[in-house]
Amino acid sequence: MRFIFALLLLCSLSVNSQNIYPQDYFSSPLDIPLVLSGTFAELRSNHFHSGMDIKTQQRTGLKVNAAADGYVSRIKVSHFGYGKALYITHPNGYTTVYAHLNRFAPEIENYIKDLQYNKESYEVETFPKPSELLVVKGNLVAYSGNSGGSGGPHLHFEIRDNAERPINPMLFGIDIKDAKLPTITSIYAYPLDENALVNNTNQKQNLKLIPLKNGDYVVKNLKAYGNIGFGITTWDRQDLAANKNGVYNIQTFVNGSKNFELDFKRFSFDETKHINQLIDYKQFKTNRQRVQKLFRVNNPLSIYKEVYKKGILTVEDSTYLVYKIKVSDFKNNTSWVTISVKGEKSKSAELKPKTKTPYYIHANKSTILKEKSVSATIFPDTFYEDFYMDFKVNGDTLTLHKDIIPLKKNIKIAYDVSKYTTEDKNKLFIARLSGYNKTPYYTFTKRESDTLTAYTKRLGIYALTIDNEKPSILPVNFKKGQWLSKYRYLKLKINDNISGISNYRATVNGKWILMAYDYKTKTLTHDFNDGIIKDTKNNLKVIVTDNVGNSSTFETTFYRK
């Protein structure tokens, strides 16, 4: 019977040809009122948020239920990202995703632990056969948690179509109470060519935004000339939470005619990286403010709809126009901004020339920059636009412009390290220097003979860094020779201050044991309920290795009845 059910599920996957998202097909994955800490497609660092983050009352361990009948099609356990994640494929072709879990339901938990012990690895990914792990709508599949890259206890919930594109779960009838208008916090105007002006200058302008009593906004007395565009910072707040979440739709109008739209209904993972071209990336990196540009420049994002002249306004001298911005949340609560624009070509404009360097980067061409023992290879179509790059080398420190320009592809950085001793070569890595104190952060580094290479999608300052320090390993909840018969967990802290943790391995009496690693708390945890440790006297051995190969070993003895 299970085989027949699974076969029916498989056959139905190709039938996903609906034009309307099914209503009442998916139920809430939690048994509590749904309150969000994050909405679909809101702006995150380097990506759009691909689901809804549901609050779990500041705790872990809430029951997570299958949103519909189906089968477990994928399970992934990782230190970062989604942490413990479960994927369920449904007969209508959609897949639901449940992430940052604490643990899985017993049948699934046993399935994945068998795999972890077989592979001797905490991090695993598997794709069960359709007949292996069938689930029923409303039945327990997991418990909520805070695993992976989660910033606090919650359930990350997604609905994807059969092309693996995430879709706003609210479109399927997952209801969130929201009667509040979106909030607009700033409007920017951008001169977009060498002749364009905004308020008598060719520099971006933060416009004075005036709130009205009805929840709308106005900008008065804007003077402009030539090709200009606008940008907006905005957020939405639902009824039951104070979180500042993303909006659902943004449209703009010129003299009553629609000329631009951003529709955050669905996107693909392949395109989410282009978020850095949607926002004013320089503004974000320098002021931590995500300004969404309401004009399109060399950006393939599918969320652009009905874009007329790329959303760019051409303002002629001695003309008047009215520019309106409509910001909506999913419940169609709407806020408007009205901007009155007067066309004026000033003869005494404040013009700031572009900064020029010897290195002009053509976005569509390959470029190799080299100085002394350091080189940077830029591949074609790495950048969205041409620009002058700041490139210089001082000793082992590489300045590769400032991190204010978005990239589509990796840049290859290479160092010739032939001047170093063999011992030092084995401990060197390429680091990105960040913050006021220029703290080094490990960039995955590969060595071939006397050359170190690393790939990065961020401009900025890089340097050769050496790591001669071993990782630290400290017991948390036990000491040598202690009886742990009444303990559920065995915990240790591991840390590496320079290149970071690469891998770890733990054994008891020579047998591998599963230890979950939480990088946020730097903690390794073994669950005695795994049933692996059965002896009275137990010799624990933990080996931790950092990213350049420094290794530490911790050994002790504990007892259990």
C-alpha positions in Angstrom: 0.0 0.0 0.0 2.9 2.4 0.9 4.5 1.6 -2.5 1.3 2.4 -4.4 0.9 5.7 -2.5 4.4 6.7 -3.2 4.0 5.9 -6.9 0.9 8.1 -7.1 2.9 10.9 -5.5 5.7 10.6 -8.1 3.3 10.5 -11.0 1.6 13.6 -9.9 4.7 15.7 -9.8 4.5 16.5 -13.4 1.0 17.8 -13.2 1.8 21.1 -11.6 0.2 23.3 -14.2 -2.0 25.4 -12.0 -2.3 29.1 -12.8 -3.7 29.8 -9.4 -2.0 28.9 -6.1 -4.1 26.3 -4.3 -5.9 27.7 -1.3 -6.4 25.7 2.0 -4.1 22.9 0.6 -1.3 23.8 3.0 -2.0 24.1 6.7 0.1 26.0 9.3 3.3 24.0 10.3 2.9 25.1 13.9 0.0 24.8 16.4 0.4 28.3 17.7 -0.8 31.6 16.3 1.5 32.6 13.4 3.6 35.7 14.2 6.5 36.6 11.9 10.0 37.8 12.5 10.8 37.7 8.8 8.6 37.9 5.6 9.1 36.4 2.2 11.6 38.1 -0.2 12.7 40.7 2.3 16.1 42.1 1.8 19.0 40.2 3.5 22.7 40.3 3.0 23.5 39.0 -0.5 20.1 37.3 -0.9 16.3 37.6 -0.7 14.7 35.8 2.2 13.2 32.7 0.7 10.4 32.0 3.2 8.7 33.2 6.3 10.3 33.2 9.7 7.7 32.1 12.3 8.3 33.1 15.9 8.3 30.1 18.3 7.7 32.1 21.5 11.4 32.5 22.2 11.9 28.8 22.7 12.9 25.7 20.9 11.2 22.3 20.8 7.7 23.3 19.4 6.1 20.6 17.3 6.5 21.1 13.6 3.8 19.5 11.5 3.6 18.5 7.8 1.8 21.3 5.9 0.2 18.6 3.6 0.5 14.9 2.7 3.7 13.9 0.9 7.0 12.3 1.4 10.4 13.4 2.7 12.4 14.1 -0.4 15.5 15.7 1.2 17.2 16.0 4.6 20.2 18.2 5.2 22.2 18.8 8.3 24.8 21.5 8.3 26.7 23.7 10.7 25.7 26.9 8.9 22.8 28.0 6.7 19.6 26.2 7.4 21.1 24.0 10.1 18.8 21.0 10.3 16.4 21.2 7.4 13.6 19.0 6.1 12.1 19.0 2.6 8.7 17.4 1.9 7.4 16.9 -1.6 3.6 17.0 -2.2 1.3 15.4 -4.8 0.5 18.8 -6.3 4.2 19.3 -7.2 5.1 21.8 -4.5 7.7 21.2 -1.8 7.6 22.6 1.7 10.8 23.4 3.6 11.3 23.4 7.4 14.6 24.8 8.6 16.7 25.7 11.7 15.2 22.6 13.4 16.2 21.3 16.8 15.6 17.6 15.8 13.4 15.5 13.6 10.4 13.3 14.4 11.5 9.9 15.8 11.3 8.0 12.5 13.2 10.7 10.6 15.6 11.3 13.4 16.6 7.6 13.5 16.9 7.6 9.7 19.3 10.5 9.7 21.3 9.4 12.7 21.9 6.0 11.0 23.3 7.9 8.1 25.5 10.2 10.3 27.0 7.2 12.1 27.5 5.4 8.8 29.4 8.3 7.3 30.9 9.4 10.6 29.9 12.9 9.9 27.5 15.4 11.6 27.0 17.2 8.3 25.0 15.0 5.9 22.6 15.4 3.0 20.4 12.7 1.7 17.5 12.3 -0.7 15.2 9.5 0.5 13.2 7.4 -1.9 9.5 8.4 -2.2 8.4 5.2 -0.4 10.8 5.5 2.5 9.4 8.4 4.7 5.8 9.2 3.9 4.1 12.0 5.9 0.5 12.9 6.6 -0.9 16.5 6.7 -0.8 17.8 10.3 1.4 15.0 11.6 4.6 15.6 13.5 7.8 15.8 11.3 10.2 17.8 13.5 10.7 20.1 16.5 11.6 23.8 16.0 15.0 25.0 16.9 17.8 27.5 16.4 20.3 25.5 14.3 22.6 26.7 11.6 22.7 30.4 10.8 19.6 31.2 12.8 19.8 34.4 15.0 17.2 33.1 17.5 14.6 30.4 18.0 12.1 30.3 15.1 10.9 28.1 12.2 11.9 29.0 8.7 9.1 27.8 6.4 9.1 27.8 2.6 6.9 26.7 -0.3 8.7 25.9 -3.6 7.3 25.1 -7.0 8.6 22.1 -9.0 11.3 24.3 -10.5 12.6 24.9 -6.9 11.6 28.5 -7.0 10.4 29.8 -3.5 7.0 31.4 -3.5 5.4 33.6 -0.9 3.5 31.2 1.4 0.8 33.8 2.0 -0.3 33.2 -1.6 -1.4 29.7 -0.5 -3.7 31.0 2.3 -1.2 31.0 5.1 -2.7 33.9 6.9 -0.9 36.6 8.9 -2.8 39.4 10.7 -1.7 42.7 9.3 -3.7 46.0 9.3 -0.7 48.3 9.5 0.5 50.6 6.7 4.0 50.1 5.4 6.5 52.7 6.7 8.7 54.7 4.4 11.8 56.1 6.1 13.8 57.8 3.2 13.7 58.7 -0.4 16.8 59.3 -2.5 17.2 60.9 -6.0 20.0 59.8 -8.3 21.5 61.8 -11.3 22.2 59.0 -13.8 24.4 60.5 -16.4 27.1 63.2 -16.6 24.5 65.9 -17.5 21.9 65.0 -14.9 21.2 67.2 -11.9 19.2 66.9 -8.7 18.8 70.1 -6.6 21.7 71.7 -8.5 24.2 68.9 -8.0 25.3 65.8 -9.8 25.4 63.8 -6.6 22.8 61.5 -5.0 20.5 63.4 -2.7 18.6 62.4 0.4 15.3 64.1 0.0 13.2 65.7 2.8 10.4 63.3 3.4 7.3 64.8 5.0 4.7 62.4 6.6 1.0 63.2 6.3 -1.7 62.5 8.9 -3.3 59.8 6.6 -0.1 57.7 6.5 1.1 59.0 3.1 4.2 61.1 2.4 5.3 64.0 0.2 8.5 65.5 -1.1 8.3 69.2 -2.1 10.4 71.5 -4.2 12.6 69.0 -6.0 14.5 70.5 -8.9 16.0 68.1 -11.5 17.3 67.9 -15.0 18.2 65.0 -17.3 18.0 61.3 -16.5 17.3 60.7 -12.9 16.0 57.8 -10.7 14.7 57.4 -7.2 15.4 55.0 -4.4 13.4 54.1 -1.3 13.9 52.6 2.2 10.7 51.0 3.5 9.5 48.3 5.9 6.3 46.7 7.0 5.1 45.6 10.5 2.5 43.0 11.1 -0.1 43.3 13.9 1.3 41.0 16.5 5.1 41.8 16.3 7.4 44.8 16.4 9.7 43.4 13.7 10.5 45.6 10.7 9.8 43.2 7.8 9.9 43.4 4.0 7.1 44.8 1.8 5.2 42.9 -0.9 5.0 45.3 -3.9 6.4 48.7 -5.0 5.0 50.6 -8.0 5.8 54.0 -9.4 3.9 56.4 -11.6 4.8 59.4 -13.6 1.9 61.9 -14.2 -0.5 59.0 -13.6 1.1 56.5 -15.9 2.8 53.4 -14.3 6.5 53.1 -15.2 8.0 50.6 -12.7 7.1 47.7 -10.4 8.9 45.4 -8.0 6.8 42.3 -7.3 8.1 40.2 -4.4 5.9 37.2 -5.2 8.5 34.6 -6.3 12.1 34.4 -7.4 14.7 31.8 -8.1 17.8 31.0 -6.1 20.0 31.5 -9.2 19.1 35.2 -9.3 19.0 36.1 -5.7 22.6 37.3 -5.8 21.5 40.2 -7.9 19.9 41.8 -4.8 23.2 43.8 -4.5 22.5 45.5 -7.8 18.8 46.2 -6.8 19.9 48.1 -3.7 22.3 51.0 -3.4 25.2 48.8 -2.5 27.5 51.6 -1.6 24.9 53.1 0.8 24.4 49.8 2.4 28.1 49.1 3.0 28.9 52.6 4.3 25.7 53.4 6.3 24.0 49.9 6.7 20.9 51.3 4.9 19.2 49.2 2.2 17.9 51.6 -0.4 15.9 49.9 -3.1 16.6 51.5 -6.4 13.4 52.2 -8.3 15.2 52.0 -11.7 16.8 49.1 -13.4 20.5 49.1 -14.5 21.9 45.8 -15.9 19.9 43.7 -13.6 18.3 40.4 -14.7 16.0 40.0 -11.6 12.6 38.5 -12.5 10.9 40.6 -9.8 10.9 43.6 -12.1 7.5 44.0 -13.7 6.2 46.6 -16.3 9.4 48.6 -16.4 9.1 51.6 -18.8 12.4 53.1 -19.8 14.1 51.2 -17.0 12.1 53.3 -14.5 14.3 56.2 -15.4 12.8 59.7 -15.6 13.9 62.2 -18.3 13.3 65.6 -16.9 13.5 68.5 -19.3 14.1 72.2 -18.5 11.1 74.3 -17.6 8.7 71.3 -17.2 6.7 69.9 -14.3 5.9 66.3 -13.4 4.4 64.4 -10.5 6.2 61.2 -9.4 4.3 58.8 -7.1 5.5 55.7 -5.3 3.0 53.1 -4.1 4.2 50.7 -1.4 2.0 47.7 -0.4 2.1 44.8 2.0 0.5 41.4 1.3 -2.8 42.5 2.8 -2.8 45.5 0.5 -2.2 48.1 3.2 -0.8 50.9 1.1 1.4 53.9 1.6 2.0 56.6 -1.1 4.8 59.1 -1.7 4.2 62.1 -3.9 7.1 63.9 -5.3 6.7 67.2 -7.3 9.5 67.6 -9.8 10.4 70.9 -11.4 12.6 70.7 -14.5 15.5 73.2 -14.1 18.9 73.2 -15.8 21.1 75.3 -13.6 24.1 77.2 -15.1 25.9 77.2 -11.7 25.5 73.6 -10.7 27.8 71.9 -8.1 29.6 69.2 -10.1 31.8 66.6 -8.5 34.2 64.9 -10.9 34.6 61.1 -11.0 37.6 59.7 -9.2 40.0 58.2 -11.8 42.7 55.6 -11.3 45.1 53.9 -13.7 42.9 50.8 -13.7 39.7 51.1 -15.7 37.6 47.9 -15.5 35.4 47.0 -18.4 32.6 44.9 -17.1 32.4 42.7 -20.1 36.2 42.0 -20.4 38.8 39.9 -18.6 41.4 41.9 -16.6 44.5 40.8 -14.7 46.0 43.3 -12.2 49.4 42.5 -10.9 51.9 44.2 -8.7 55.0 42.7 -7.0 54.0 39.2 -5.8 50.2 39.7 -5.9 47.7 39.4 -8.7 43.9 39.7 -9.1 42.2 38.1 -12.0 38.8 39.6 -13.0 36.7 37.5 -15.3 34.3 38.8 -17.9 30.9 39.8 -16.6 32.1 40.0 -13.0 30.8 43.5 -12.6 27.5 45.2 -13.6 29.1 48.4 -14.8 32.4 49.8 -15.9 34.4 51.7 -13.3 37.8 52.9 -12.1 39.3 50.5 -9.6 41.7 51.3 -6.8 44.4 48.6 -6.9 47.6 48.7 -4.9 49.9 46.4 -3.0 51.8 47.3 0.1 54.0 44.4 1.3 51.6 41.4 1.7 48.5 43.6 1.9 46.3 44.0 -1.2 43.9 46.9 -1.6 41.2 45.8 -4.1 39.1 49.0 -4.2 36.5 49.4 -1.4 33.7 47.0 -0.8 31.1 49.5 -2.3 30.6 47.8 -5.7 28.6 44.6 -6.1 30.0 41.6 -8.0 28.3 38.8 -9.9 31.3 36.4 -10.0 34.4 35.6 -7.9 37.6 37.4 -8.4 40.8 35.3 -8.1 43.5 36.5 -5.8 47.0 35.0 -6.0 50.1 35.4 -3.9 53.6 34.2 -4.7 54.9 32.9 -1.4 58.3 31.6 -2.6 60.2 34.0 -0.2 58.7 32.2 2.9 60.1 29.1 4.6 58.4 25.8 4.0 57.2 25.8 7.6 55.6 29.2 7.2 54.0 28.3 3.8 52.1 25.6 5.5 50.5 28.0 7.9 49.8 30.9 5.6 46.3 31.9 4.3 44.7 34.8 2.5 42.5 36.8 4.8 40.0 39.6 4.2 40.7 42.5 6.6 37.5 43.9 8.1 36.4 46.6 10.5 38.2 49.4 12.2 40.9 47.1 13.6 41.4 45.3 10.3 40.5 41.9 11.8 41.6 39.1 9.5 38.8 36.6 8.3 39.8 33.4 6.7 39.1 33.1 2.9 39.3 29.6 1.6 42.9 29.3 0.4 44.5 26.7 -1.8 48.2 26.2 -2.2 49.9 24.9 -5.3 53.7 24.9 -5.0 54.7 28.5 -4.2 51.3 30.0 -5.0 48.4 30.7 -2.7 45.0 31.4 -4.3 41.6 32.4 -3.0 38.3 33.4 -4.7 36.1 36.2 -3.4 32.9 38.0 -4.3 33.8 41.1 -2.2 36.2 43.9 -2.9 38.2 45.3 0.0 41.5 44.8 1.7 43.2 41.3 1.7 46.4 40.2 3.3 48.6 37.2 3.8 48.1 36.0 7.4 49.9 33.3 9.4 48.3 31.0 11.9 50.6 29.1 14.2 48.1 28.7 17.0 46.3 25.4 17.8 42.6 25.3 18.4 41.4 25.2 22.1 39.3 22.4 23.5 37.6 22.7 26.9 35.0 20.5 28.7 31.8 22.4 29.6 29.7 20.2 31.8 32.1 17.5 33.1 35.6 17.0 34.4 38.1 14.1 34.4 37.0 11.0 36.2 33.5 12.2 36.7 30.4 9.9 36.8 28.0 11.0 34.1 25.3 8.4 34.5 22.5 10.9 35.0 23.7 13.3 32.2 21.8 13.5 28.9 24.5 15.5 27.1 28.3 15.7 26.9 29.5 19.2 26.0 32.8 20.8 25.0 33.8 24.2 23.8 36.1 24.5 20.8 37.6 27.6 19.3 40.3 28.9 16.9 41.1 32.6 17.0 42.8 33.1 13.7 42.0 30.8 10.7 38.9 29.2 12.3 37.7 25.6 12.8 38.0 23.3 9.8 36.9 19.9 11.2 36.7 17.8 14.4 36.4 14.2 15.3 35.4 12.6 18.6 35.7 9.0 19.7 34.9 7.1 22.9 36.9 3.9 23.5 38.0 4.1 19.9 34.5 4.3 18.5 33.3 7.4 16.6 30.5 9.4 18.3 28.2 12.0 16.9 28.8 15.5 18.1 26.7 18.4 17.0 28.6 21.6 16.4 27.0 25.0 17.1 29.4 27.6 15.7 27.4 30.4 17.4 28.2 29.1 20.8 31.4 27.2 19.8 29.9 24.1 21.4 30.2 20.4 20.6 27.4 18.3 22.0 26.9 14.5 22.2 23.5 13.0 23.1 24.0 9.9 25.3 20.5 8.8 24.1 22.2 7.8 20.8 23.0 4.6 22.8 26.6 4.3 21.5 28.4 4.6 24.8 27.6 1.5 26.8 30.8 0.8 28.8 31.3 1.9 32.4 34.8 3.4 31.9 35.0 5.6 28.8 38.1 7.2 27.2 37.1 10.3 25.3 39.3 11.6 22.5 38.5 14.8 20.6 40.7 16.1 17.8 40.1 19.6 16.4 41.8 21.0 13.3 41.9 24.6 12.0 41.9 25.8 8.4 45.7 25.7 8.0 46.1 22.3 9.6 47.0 23.2 13.3 45.5 20.4 15.4 44.7 19.9 19.1 43.8 16.7 20.9 41.8 16.5 24.1 41.7 13.2 26.1 40.0 12.4 29.3 38.1 9.6 31.1 34.5 9.6 32.4 32.2 6.9 33.8 28.6 5.8 33.2 26.4 3.0 34.6 
